[in-house]
Amino acid sequence: MADIGGTNTRLGVVSGDRLTDVRKYPTGSLSDMLDAFYGLCDEMGTPPRAVVAAGAGPVKDGAIRLTNAHLNLSEADIANATGAKHTFVINDFTAAAWSVANISGDDVEILQGAPEPPVGTRLVIGPGTGLGAGALLYSDGHYHTISGEGGHVGISPRNRYEIEVFEAARQIAPEWFFGDSLALEAEAFLSGTGIPILHQAVSLVEHGQAENRSAKDILQDAQDGSTQAAVNTARIFARHLAAVTGDLAVAIMPTGGVFLLGGVAEKNCWLFDDSFVDTFNAGGRFTSIRQSLNLYISKQEEFGLIGAHNFCDRALERISG
């Protein structure tokens, strides 16, 4: 199993439903990645029955273009490197969605709703290097996934202060905007890549100068209250993440729960306070509907590899008939 992010790649081996040999590499060139595949398979001594590579980007004709790593990877590449009989390339949030197929109350932090995630359609939202979204649809007693790019829906200013911030962001990253409007891709602000852009825009409004800092440092300063620019950045980030999560939830009505996961979410649970839940629930005439939805933070380690394995199990079942 492979979980290929914009920053890091994780490889793991599943044998008898047990995940072992988890390794982490920087996401580099295609040759480096295939060498890592080959090296792990060489250590195993025999070709794997199947390889699943979950990557952060759109999939077409058995190949993926990683959005934030500028890398193309195909099922044929993987087959040549590993000797596997079956190879699958899937979107990373297809894997993320599959990671919650068997999730239990022990694996989540409850923000709203039932202690145990109920059976039903499930939505996953993940701010990491990028912003991912995936859905696990429940029908006729089975789960099915749909792939999409929900992290690239548009967000717009929600108050007068944010109008200034979004206008400043246009000076910094105009390519993220939708035409000549003040709407931009959600990932432009709501990700590890986007938080520095948001902070630069806030700093430009606050101090007349765009300060370029890492997402990790910005969020640490926000948690400590060290700088007002960092605090404002975190507030805008949390507000819009909550709104996007609520909007996507209303679109598919996930009766089985909404799950936040990914690097930014896992390391910054303090962001998901009562204000976050209130914004998630703020839906005009559908506020009561949003309040009825179950909202969780997934605490599963290596959720990408777990999801890739769950997908693989289902795919091999279909192949074997």
C-alpha positions in Angstrom: 0.0 0.0 0.0 1.2 3.5 -0.8 -0.1 6.9 0.5 1.5 9.5 -1.7 1.0 13.1 -0.4 2.4 16.4 -1.7 5.1 16.3 1.0 5.6 12.7 2.1 5.0 9.2 0.8 4.2 6.2 3.1 4.6 2.6 2.1 3.3 -0.4 4.0 2.8 -4.1 3.6 -0.5 -5.8 4.5 -0.4 -9.5 5.2 -3.3 -11.3 6.8 -5.1 -8.0 7.5 -2.0 -6.7 9.5 -0.2 -3.5 8.4 3.5 -3.9 8.8 6.8 -2.4 7.5 5.5 1.2 7.3 8.1 3.5 5.9 8.1 7.2 5.2 9.9 9.0 2.4 9.9 12.6 1.0 7.8 12.7 -2.1 10.4 13.2 -4.8 10.8 12.1 -8.4 9.1 9.3 -10.1 12.3 7.3 -10.2 12.9 7.7 -6.5 9.4 6.6 -5.8 9.6 3.5 -8.0 12.9 2.7 -6.4 11.2 2.7 -3.0 8.5 0.4 -4.3 11.1 -1.9 -5.8 13.3 -1.9 -2.6 10.4 -2.9 -0.3 9.2 -5.6 -2.7 12.8 -6.9 -3.0 13.0 -7.2 0.8 9.7 -9.2 0.8 11.3 -11.7 -1.5 8.2 -12.3 -3.6 6.0 -10.0 -5.7 2.9 -8.7 -3.9 -0.4 -9.9 -5.0 -1.6 -6.3 -5.4 -0.3 -2.8 -5.0 -2.6 0.2 -4.3 -1.1 3.7 -4.7 -3.3 6.5 -3.3 -2.1 9.9 -4.5 -3.1 13.5 -4.1 -4.5 14.3 -7.5 -7.1 13.4 -10.1 -7.0 9.9 -11.6 -7.6 9.2 -15.3 -7.1 6.0 -17.3 -5.0 4.3 -14.5 -2.7 7.3 -14.0 -2.5 10.1 -11.6 -1.1 13.6 -11.7 -0.1 14.7 -8.2 -1.4 18.2 -7.8 1.2 19.5 -5.3 4.2 17.3 -6.3 4.2 17.7 -10.1 4.5 14.0 -10.6 2.8 11.5 -12.9 2.4 7.9 -11.7 0.6 5.0 -13.6 -0.5 1.5 -12.8 1.9 0.3 -15.5 4.8 2.0 -13.7 3.9 0.3 -10.5 3.5 -3.1 -12.1 6.9 -2.8 -13.7 8.5 -1.9 -10.4 6.9 -4.5 -8.2 5.8 -7.4 -10.4 2.4 -7.2 -8.8 -0.5 -9.0 -10.6 -3.0 -6.3 -9.7 -2.2 -2.6 -9.5 -4.5 0.2 -8.7 -4.0 4.0 -8.7 -6.6 5.9 -6.7 -7.1 9.4 -5.4 -5.8 9.9 -1.9 -9.3 10.8 -0.7 -10.8 7.7 -2.2 -8.4 6.0 0.3 -9.3 8.5 3.0 -13.0 7.7 2.5 -12.3 4.0 2.7 -10.4 4.5 5.9 -13.6 5.3 7.8 -15.5 2.2 6.4 -14.9 0.3 9.7 -14.1 3.1 12.0 -15.4 2.9 15.6 -15.9 5.2 18.5 -12.5 4.4 19.9 -11.0 5.9 16.7 -12.6 9.3 16.8 -12.9 12.5 18.9 -16.6 13.5 19.0 -17.3 17.1 18.1 -21.1 16.6 17.7 -23.4 13.6 17.7 -23.4 9.9 18.5 -20.6 8.3 20.5 -20.4 5.5 17.9 -20.4 6.5 14.2 -23.7 5.0 12.7 -23.8 3.0 9.5 -24.5 5.2 6.6 -23.0 7.5 4.0 -19.8 9.1 5.3 -17.9 12.3 4.4 -14.2 12.9 5.0 -12.5 16.3 4.9 -8.7 16.6 5.2 -6.5 19.7 5.4 -3.0 18.4 4.9 -0.5 19.7 2.3 -3.6 20.3 0.2 -7.3 20.1 1.0 -9.0 16.8 0.3 -12.6 15.7 0.4 -14.1 12.2 -0.2 -17.4 10.4 0.2 -18.2 6.8 1.2 -21.7 6.1 -0.1 -23.8 3.5 1.6 -26.3 1.6 -0.5 -27.9 -1.9 -0.3 -25.7 -2.9 2.6 -22.4 -2.0 0.9 -20.0 1.0 0.7 -18.9 2.6 -2.5 -16.7 5.6 -3.1 -16.9 8.5 -5.5 -13.8 10.5 -6.4 -13.9 14.3 -6.6 -11.9 17.4 -5.9 -14.0 19.0 -3.2 -11.0 20.9 -1.9 -11.2 23.1 -4.9 -14.7 24.5 -4.4 -14.8 28.3 -4.0 -14.8 30.3 -0.8 -15.6 34.0 -0.5 -15.3 36.7 2.2 -17.8 36.2 5.1 -17.4 39.7 6.7 -16.0 43.1 5.9 -12.6 42.4 7.3 -12.3 39.3 5.1 -13.0 41.4 2.0 -9.7 43.2 2.7 -7.9 39.9 3.3 -9.2 38.3 0.1 -8.3 41.5 -1.9 -4.8 41.3 -0.4 -4.6 37.6 -1.3 -5.3 38.5 -5.0 -2.0 40.5 -4.9 -0.1 37.5 -3.6 -1.7 34.5 -5.4 -4.0 35.7 -8.2 -4.0 32.3 -10.0 -6.1 30.8 -7.2 -9.1 33.2 -7.9 -12.2 32.5 -9.8 -12.1 35.0 -12.6 -12.4 38.6 -11.5 -14.4 37.7 -8.3 -13.3 37.6 -4.7 -13.9 33.8 -4.7 -10.9 31.5 -4.7 -10.1 27.8 -4.4 -10.7 26.6 -0.8 -7.3 24.9 -0.8 -5.6 28.3 -1.3 -6.3 29.1 2.4 -7.4 25.8 3.9 -4.3 23.6 3.7 -0.7 23.5 4.7 0.2 25.1 1.4 -2.6 27.7 1.8 -2.1 28.8 5.4 1.1 30.8 4.5 -0.8 32.5 1.7 -3.6 33.4 4.1 -1.1 34.7 6.6 0.6 36.8 4.1 -2.7 38.4 3.1 -3.6 39.0 6.8 -0.2 40.5 7.4 -0.6 42.8 4.4 -3.9 44.1 5.8 -2.6 44.4 9.4 1.0 45.7 8.8 1.2 46.6 5.1 3.8 43.9 4.6 3.3 40.2 3.6 5.1 38.0 6.1 6.1 34.6 4.7 6.2 31.9 7.4 5.5 28.2 7.6 2.0 26.8 8.4 3.5 25.0 11.4 4.9 28.3 12.9 1.8 30.3 12.1 -0.5 27.9 13.9 1.9 27.6 16.8 1.9 31.4 17.2 -1.9 31.4 16.9 -2.3 28.8 19.6 0.1 30.7 21.9 -1.5 34.1 21.0 2.0 35.4 20.0 0.9 37.6 17.1 -2.4 39.0 16.1 -1.8 38.2 12.4 -1.4 34.5 13.3 -4.5 34.6 15.5 -6.6 36.1 12.8 -5.2 33.6 10.2 -6.2 30.7 12.4 -9.7 32.2 13.0 -10.3 32.7 9.2 -8.9 29.2 8.5 -11.2 27.5 11.1 -14.2 29.5 10.1 -14.0 28.7 6.4 -13.0 25.0 7.0 -16.1 24.7 9.1 -18.3 26.3 6.5 -16.9 24.3 3.6 -17.3 21.1 5.7 -20.9 22.0 6.5 -21.7 22.9 2.9 -20.3 19.6 1.5 -22.2 17.7 4.2 -25.5 19.2 3.2 -24.7 18.3 -0.4 -24.5 14.5 0.3 -26.3 14.2 3.7 -23.8 11.8 5.4 -25.9 10.0 7.9 -22.9 7.9 8.9 -20.9 10.9 9.9 -18.5 13.7 8.9 -14.8 13.0 9.6 -12.0 15.5 9.8 -8.5 14.0 9.2 -5.2 14.9 7.7 -2.0 16.4 9.1 -3.3 19.9 9.9 -6.3 18.5 11.7 -4.5 15.8 13.6 -1.8 18.2 15.0 -4.2 21.2 15.7 -7.3 19.8 17.4 -7.5 23.0 19.4 -8.9 24.7 16.2 -12.1 22.5 16.4 -13.8 24.3 19.3 -17.4 25.4 19.9 -17.0 28.2 17.4 -16.0 25.7 14.7 -19.0 23.6 15.4 -21.3 26.6 15.4 -20.0 27.7 12.0 -20.5 24.1 10.7 -24.1 24.2 11.9 -24.9 27.7 10.6 -27.0 26.9 7.5 -30.0 29.3 7.5 -33.2 27.2 7.2 -31.1 24.0 7.2 -29.3 24.8 10.5 -31.3 22.1 12.3 -30.3 19.6 9.6 -26.6 20.4 10.1 -27.0 20.1 13.9 -28.4 16.6 13.4 -25.2 15.4 11.6 -22.5 13.5 13.4 -19.1 15.3 13.4 -15.8 13.7 14.3 -12.1 14.0 14.2 -10.5 10.7 13.0 -7.6 9.6 15.3 -6.6 6.7 13.1 -2.9 6.6 12.4 -1.9 5.9 8.8 -5.4 6.4 7.6 -4.2 6.6 4.0 -2.7 3.1 4.1 -5.7 1.7 6.0 -8.0 3.1 3.4 -5.9 1.8 0.5 -6.1 -1.6 2.1 -9.9 -1.5 2.5 -10.2 -0.4 -1.1 -7.9 -3.2 -2.2 -10.0 -5.8 -0.3 -13.1 -4.7 -2.1 -11.4 -4.5 -5.5 -10.0 -8.0 -5.2 -13.4 -9.4 -4.1 -14.9 -8.0 -7.3 -12.1 -9.4 -9.5 -12.4 -12.9 -7.9 -16.2 -12.7 -8.5 
